């Protein structure tokens, strides 16, 4: 087996993750799960229950959660706007459409791609079926070079073939456009400190990058990485409690549950900003 990011070897087999194992490429430093979950297993992972870890349940959208997500997406849109301040924008992995709403408020015309039956239907109910594709980027019906900007927040780690996904983005993006990526960073301080207990190691996260491996992936798919930074996210205690209840951690789950018990409900929903071991990147088409 060769590395699916750079095509080379050797590989180092690591810990079990879901039904597969975490492999590390000793050449480009990308990490990935092999064997990957089946399509049926992924569909099960991304059902309505998946959004219980967001605090979305029973089809509801809580005001506090929406405010938290919108604050994070405001940071991402600030970054995108350095390169593209208007036009058509595509959110890949749009979930229920929070980013799309924030982008529309900034003057973009927003479109979405979402694999989940539950959340793609929720986004389509807001924006219309013609602007939300239920599926993956590689099979979406939008015209070539239709988009001025493409956003991939918490997306690239989920796809089966990141090189194919970015190649599809390149076909859809205008030659002067920009792609924003936010994804876990194996070179981050939290990844180094937490090791095998890093909170981003999840069965549905199929690939893991650092700045080096993501730059190589970008170059192989027709892009140049022109910006990297640690990603800040809006958080609140209630969201952290639901996250660590859905993804148990021996220290963080009891700590977040304890804080949620002793902090009153109002302050539990107050937002603050953290870096959580993720990076943002801007890719521009290669010239």
SEZAMI-914318 format. One record per residue (C-alpha): x, y, z; chain. Coordinates in nm, 3 decimals. Layout:
% SEZAMI-914318
+---------+---------+---------+---+
|       X |       Y |       Z | c |
+---------+---------+---------+---+
|       X |       Y |       Z | A |
...
+---------+---------+---------+---+
***
This chain:
% SEZAMI-914318
+---------+---------+---------+---+
|       X |       Y |       Z | c |
+---------+---------+---------+---+
|   0.000 |   0.000 |   0.000 | A |
|   0.128 |   0.344 |  -0.097 | A |
|   0.041 |   0.681 |   0.055 | A |
|  -0.278 |   0.814 |  -0.112 | A |
|  -0.151 |   1.173 |  -0.073 | A |
|   0.198 |   1.153 |  -0.224 | A |
|   0.195 |   0.804 |  -0.377 | A |
|   0.508 |   0.688 |  -0.200 | A |
|   0.610 |   0.478 |   0.095 | A |
|   0.716 |   0.350 |   0.339 | A |
|   0.424 |   0.371 |   0.579 | A |
|   0.409 |   0.325 |   0.955 | A |
|   0.106 |   0.140 |   1.091 | A |
|  -0.024 |   0.288 |   1.414 | A |
|  -0.319 |   0.262 |   1.649 | A |
|  -0.657 |   0.110 |   1.569 | A |
|  -0.919 |   0.370 |   1.479 | A |
|  -1.269 |   0.242 |   1.420 | A |
|  -1.250 |  -0.071 |   1.205 | A |
|  -0.918 |   0.038 |   1.051 | A |
|  -0.572 |   0.148 |   1.155 | A |
|  -0.398 |   0.486 |   1.146 | A |
|  -0.111 |   0.485 |   0.898 | A |
|   0.159 |   0.754 |   0.873 | A |
|   0.354 |   0.830 |   0.555 | A |
|   0.722 |   0.863 |   0.638 | A |
|   0.774 |   1.071 |   0.323 | A |
|   0.504 |   1.342 |   0.320 | A |
|   0.389 |   1.297 |   0.687 | A |
|   0.018 |   1.261 |   0.597 | A |
|  -0.182 |   1.021 |   0.814 | A |
|  -0.485 |   0.820 |   0.707 | A |
|  -0.714 |   0.536 |   0.811 | A |
|  -0.699 |   0.206 |   0.627 | A |
|  -0.919 |   0.021 |   0.564 | A |
|  -1.177 |   0.299 |   0.547 | A |
|  -1.535 |   0.262 |   0.674 | A |
|  -1.785 |   0.132 |   0.420 | A |
|  -2.040 |   0.362 |   0.257 | A |
|  -2.310 |   0.214 |   0.480 | A |
|  -2.100 |   0.278 |   0.791 | A |
|  -2.039 |   0.640 |   0.687 | A |
|  -2.410 |   0.695 |   0.621 | A |
|  -2.482 |   0.568 |   0.971 | A |
|  -2.218 |   0.800 |   1.118 | A |
|  -2.366 |   1.106 |   0.946 | A |
|  -2.730 |   1.050 |   1.036 | A |
|  -2.928 |   1.286 |   1.256 | A |
|  -2.761 |   1.140 |   1.565 | A |
|  -2.425 |   1.275 |   1.444 | A |
|  -2.547 |   1.626 |   1.517 | A |
|  -2.622 |   1.538 |   1.878 | A |
|  -2.256 |   1.622 |   1.940 | A |
|  -2.330 |   1.972 |   1.807 | A |
|  -2.623 |   2.015 |   2.038 | A |
|  -2.867 |   1.976 |   1.747 | A |
|  -3.133 |   1.721 |   1.830 | A |
|  -3.481 |   1.645 |   1.708 | A |
|  -3.425 |   1.868 |   1.405 | A |
|  -3.391 |   2.181 |   1.622 | A |
|  -3.144 |   2.463 |   1.576 | A |
|  -3.065 |   2.622 |   1.911 | A |
|  -2.994 |   2.994 |   1.913 | A |
|  -2.681 |   2.956 |   2.126 | A |
|  -2.535 |   2.693 |   1.893 | A |
|  -2.611 |   2.900 |   1.586 | A |
|  -2.450 |   3.207 |   1.744 | A |
|  -2.139 |   3.003 |   1.828 | A |
|  -2.106 |   2.854 |   1.479 | A |
|  -2.175 |   3.189 |   1.315 | A |
|  -1.898 |   3.351 |   1.521 | A |
|  -1.652 |   3.089 |   1.396 | A |
|  -1.770 |   3.124 |   1.039 | A |
|  -1.727 |   3.499 |   1.067 | A |
|  -1.355 |   3.438 |   1.123 | A |
|  -1.340 |   3.211 |   0.818 | A |
|  -1.523 |   3.468 |   0.605 | A |
|  -1.287 |   3.741 |   0.725 | A |
|  -1.001 |   3.530 |   0.588 | A |
|  -1.175 |   3.448 |   0.260 | A |
|  -1.260 |   3.816 |   0.209 | A |
|  -0.891 |   3.904 |   0.197 | A |
|  -0.886 |   3.720 |  -0.135 | A |
|  -1.250 |   3.731 |  -0.253 | A |
|  -1.504 |   3.969 |  -0.102 | A |
|  -1.810 |   3.881 |  -0.313 | A |
|  -1.946 |   3.645 |  -0.576 | A |
|  -2.053 |   3.282 |  -0.571 | A |
|  -1.928 |   3.084 |  -0.275 | A |
|  -1.960 |   2.707 |  -0.223 | A |
|  -1.957 |   2.552 |   0.124 | A |
|  -1.850 |   2.189 |   0.097 | A |
|  -1.984 |   1.996 |   0.392 | A |
|  -2.242 |   2.266 |   0.455 | A |
|  -2.432 |   2.074 |   0.727 | A |
|  -2.758 |   2.259 |   0.797 | A |
|  -2.642 |   2.583 |   0.634 | A |
|  -2.502 |   2.810 |   0.909 | A |
|  -2.199 |   2.909 |   0.698 | A |
|  -2.420 |   2.971 |   0.395 | A |
|  -2.638 |   3.207 |   0.598 | A |
|  -2.333 |   3.395 |   0.726 | A |
|  -2.190 |   3.422 |   0.372 | A |
|  -2.516 |   3.559 |   0.235 | A |
|  -2.512 |   3.827 |   0.504 | A |
|  -2.166 |   3.927 |   0.378 | A |
|  -2.296 |   3.971 |   0.022 | A |
|  -2.198 |   3.635 |  -0.128 | A |
|  -2.441 |   3.409 |  -0.313 | A |
|  -2.406 |   3.083 |  -0.123 | A |
|  -2.429 |   2.723 |  -0.243 | A |
|  -2.371 |   2.402 |  -0.051 | A |
|  -2.269 |   2.037 |  -0.081 | A |
|  -2.359 |   1.794 |   0.195 | A |
|  -2.351 |   1.414 |   0.217 | A |
|  -2.587 |   1.378 |   0.513 | A |
|  -2.952 |   1.310 |   0.429 | A |
|  -3.067 |   1.492 |   0.741 | A |
|  -2.859 |   1.808 |   0.716 | A |
|  -2.868 |   1.849 |   0.338 | A |
|  -3.248 |   1.848 |   0.358 | A |
|  -3.233 |   2.114 |   0.630 | A |
|  -3.003 |   2.334 |   0.419 | A |
|  -3.213 |   2.285 |   0.105 | A |
|  -3.524 |   2.392 |   0.298 | A |
|  -3.352 |   2.727 |   0.363 | A |
|  -3.189 |   2.793 |   0.025 | A |
|  -3.371 |   2.574 |  -0.228 | A |
|  -3.275 |   2.236 |  -0.371 | A |
|  -3.098 |   2.397 |  -0.667 | A |
|  -2.838 |   2.552 |  -0.439 | A |
|  -2.769 |   2.253 |  -0.213 | A |
|  -2.633 |   1.931 |  -0.362 | A |
|  -2.700 |   1.616 |  -0.162 | A |
|  -2.385 |   1.416 |  -0.225 | A |
|  -2.014 |   1.487 |  -0.260 | A |
|  -1.820 |   1.756 |  -0.442 | A |
|  -1.699 |   1.517 |  -0.711 | A |
|  -2.052 |   1.449 |  -0.839 | A |
|  -2.214 |   1.789 |  -0.786 | A |
|  -2.400 |   1.943 |  -1.084 | A |
|  -2.265 |   2.298 |  -1.058 | A |
|  -2.093 |   2.438 |  -1.370 | A |
|  -1.718 |   2.453 |  -1.410 | A |
|  -1.552 |   2.777 |  -1.295 | A |
|  -1.877 |   2.884 |  -1.132 | A |
|  -1.735 |   2.981 |  -0.794 | A |
|  -1.525 |   3.272 |  -0.674 | A |
|  -1.456 |   3.100 |  -0.342 | A |
|  -1.492 |   2.751 |  -0.198 | A |
|  -1.498 |   2.681 |   0.175 | A |
|  -1.405 |   2.348 |   0.332 | A |
|  -1.443 |   2.380 |   0.708 | A |
|  -1.395 |   2.051 |   0.893 | A |
|  -1.430 |   1.872 |   0.560 | A |
|  -1.103 |   1.748 |   0.410 | A |
|  -1.039 |   1.504 |   0.692 | A |
|  -1.372 |   1.333 |   0.612 | A |
|  -1.333 |   1.262 |   0.239 | A |
|  -1.224 |   0.930 |   0.089 | A |
|  -0.980 |   1.080 |  -0.163 | A |
|  -0.855 |   1.432 |  -0.080 | A |
|  -0.662 |   1.461 |  -0.406 | A |
|  -0.977 |   1.389 |  -0.608 | A |
|  -1.177 |   1.631 |  -0.392 | A |
|  -0.934 |   1.917 |  -0.447 | A |
|  -0.915 |   1.838 |  -0.819 | A |
|  -1.295 |   1.874 |  -0.830 | A |
|  -1.266 |   2.205 |  -0.646 | A |
|  -1.014 |   2.325 |  -0.903 | A |
|  -1.261 |   2.251 |  -1.187 | A |
|  -1.537 |   2.445 |  -1.013 | A |
|  -1.323 |   2.742 |  -0.910 | A |
|  -1.253 |   3.045 |  -1.123 | A |
|  -0.890 |   3.103 |  -1.212 | A |
|  -0.865 |   3.399 |  -0.975 | A |
|  -1.059 |   3.228 |  -0.695 | A |
|  -0.963 |   3.100 |  -0.351 | A |
|  -1.024 |   2.785 |  -0.149 | A |
|  -1.034 |   2.808 |   0.230 | A |
|  -0.958 |   2.489 |   0.423 | A |
|  -0.991 |   2.433 |   0.796 | A |
|  -0.874 |   2.091 |   0.914 | A |
|  -0.696 |   1.928 |   1.208 | A |
|  -0.321 |   1.990 |   1.213 | A |
|  -0.096 |   1.702 |   1.318 | A |
|   0.179 |   1.958 |   1.370 | A |
|  -0.023 |   2.147 |   1.632 | A |
|   0.075 |   2.171 |   1.997 | A |
|  -0.233 |   1.976 |   2.109 | A |
|  -0.153 |   1.691 |   1.869 | A |
|   0.203 |   1.669 |   2.000 | A |
|   0.099 |   1.688 |   2.364 | A |
|  -0.197 |   1.448 |   2.348 | A |
|  -0.038 |   1.189 |   2.123 | A |
|  -0.269 |   0.892 |   2.068 | A |
|  -0.542 |   1.058 |   2.277 | A |
|  -0.564 |   1.361 |   2.048 | A |
|  -0.932 |   1.454 |   2.033 | A |
|  -0.934 |   1.480 |   1.653 | A |
|  -0.868 |   1.107 |   1.611 | A |
|  -1.217 |   0.985 |   1.518 | A |
|  -1.338 |   0.696 |   1.297 | A |
|  -1.500 |   0.938 |   1.050 | A |
|  -1.177 |   1.137 |   1.012 | A |
|  -1.012 |   0.947 |   0.728 | A |
|  -0.713 |   1.179 |   0.665 | A |
|  -0.489 |   1.403 |   0.876 | A |
|  -0.254 |   1.674 |   0.751 | A |
|   0.006 |   1.923 |   0.860 | A |
|   0.127 |   2.224 |   0.664 | A |
|   0.382 |   2.020 |   0.470 | A |
|   0.146 |   1.744 |   0.359 | A |
|  -0.138 |   1.984 |   0.279 | A |
|   0.097 |   2.198 |   0.067 | A |
|   0.199 |   1.888 |  -0.127 | A |
|  -0.163 |   1.783 |  -0.174 | A |
|  -0.249 |   2.134 |  -0.298 | A |
|   0.036 |   2.131 |  -0.551 | A |
|  -0.069 |   1.791 |  -0.686 | A |
|  -0.425 |   1.916 |  -0.744 | A |
|  -0.345 |   2.242 |  -0.924 | A |
|  -0.317 |   2.481 |  -0.629 | A |
|  -0.059 |   2.677 |  -0.437 | A |
|  -0.093 |   2.715 |  -0.060 | A |
|  -0.054 |   3.090 |   0.005 | A |
|  -0.161 |   3.115 |   0.371 | A |
|  -0.148 |   2.903 |   0.686 | A |
|  -0.250 |   2.990 |   1.042 | A |
|  -0.371 |   2.823 |   1.358 | A |
|  -0.752 |   2.815 |   1.346 | A |
|  -0.945 |   2.992 |   1.619 | A |
|  -1.297 |   2.871 |   1.692 | A |
|  -1.583 |   3.003 |   1.903 | A |
|  -1.669 |   2.760 |   2.182 | A |
|  -1.892 |   2.746 |   2.485 | A |
|  -1.911 |   2.510 |   2.780 | A |
|  -2.240 |   2.352 |   2.672 | A |
|  -2.099 |   2.267 |   2.329 | A |
|  -1.784 |   2.121 |   2.482 | A |
|  -1.998 |   1.909 |   2.715 | A |
|  -2.199 |   1.762 |   2.427 | A |
|  -1.886 |   1.708 |   2.217 | A |
|  -1.701 |   1.517 |   2.486 | A |
|  -2.012 |   1.319 |   2.576 | A |
|  -2.032 |   1.202 |   2.213 | A |
|  -1.655 |   1.151 |   2.185 | A |
|  -1.540 |   1.033 |   2.532 | A |
|  -1.197 |   1.138 |   2.656 | A |
|  -1.063 |   1.017 |   2.993 | A |
|  -0.983 |   1.370 |   3.116 | A |
|  -1.187 |   1.614 |   2.909 | A |
|  -1.523 |   1.435 |   2.931 | A |
|  -1.548 |   1.443 |   3.314 | A |
|  -1.393 |   1.792 |   3.327 | A |
|  -1.645 |   1.939 |   3.081 | A |
|  -1.934 |   1.760 |   3.255 | A |
|  -1.823 |   1.899 |   3.592 | A |
|  -1.800 |   2.255 |   3.459 | A |
|  -2.142 |   2.222 |   3.297 | A |
|  -2.288 |   2.120 |   3.633 | A |
|  -2.143 |   2.408 |   3.833 | A |
|  -2.176 |   2.691 |   3.578 | A |
|  -2.528 |   2.837 |   3.535 | A |
|  -2.705 |   2.777 |   3.203 | A |
|  -2.665 |   3.134 |   3.074 | A |
|  -2.285 |   3.153 |   3.115 | A |
|  -2.255 |   2.797 |   2.982 | A |
|  -2.370 |   2.931 |   2.645 | A |
|  -2.135 |   3.228 |   2.645 | A |
|  -1.882 |   3.212 |   2.362 | A |
|  -1.506 |   3.231 |   2.391 | A |
|  -1.236 |   3.167 |   2.131 | A |
|  -0.985 |   2.882 |   2.138 | A |
|  -0.734 |   2.717 |   1.911 | A |
|  -0.820 |   2.347 |   1.915 | A |
|  -0.538 |   2.187 |   1.716 | A |
|  -0.666 |   2.293 |   1.374 | A |
|  -0.525 |   2.506 |   1.095 | A |
|  -0.668 |   2.730 |   0.827 | A |
|  -0.519 |   2.743 |   0.478 | A |
|  -0.587 |   2.944 |   0.165 | A |
|  -0.520 |   2.778 |  -0.171 | A |
|  -0.503 |   2.972 |  -0.499 | A |
|  -0.492 |   2.817 |  -0.847 | A |
|  -0.137 |   2.756 |  -0.969 | A |
|  -0.018 |   2.981 |  -1.247 | A |
+---------+---------+---------+---+
***
